Amino acid sequence: FEQNHLFRGDQDVLNTIIKKFPSKITELPEIYNWSRLKGKNPKAIILHWHGPQGKAEISHQIACRNLKTLCYL
């Protein structure tokens, strides 16, 4: 938090952490970072909603929760 202004994004922070604290890094399976552009995947654990359409979907889902209505992905 104290050095937040030094980094443009999360990847910059991750790169700095990896350089400062080198250790073995294991790549996670795609189901933990599934891109919406790959189509629907009922086994996906984490969906990555990127780009303008992804941001619009996130806003839609937030509105649905606020209205307490059921919205489907």
Buried (B, 14 or more C-beta within 10 A) or exposed (E): EEEEEEEEEEEEBEEEEEEEEEEEEEEEEBEEEBBBEEEEEEEBEEBBBEEEEBEEBEEEBEEEEEEEEEEEE
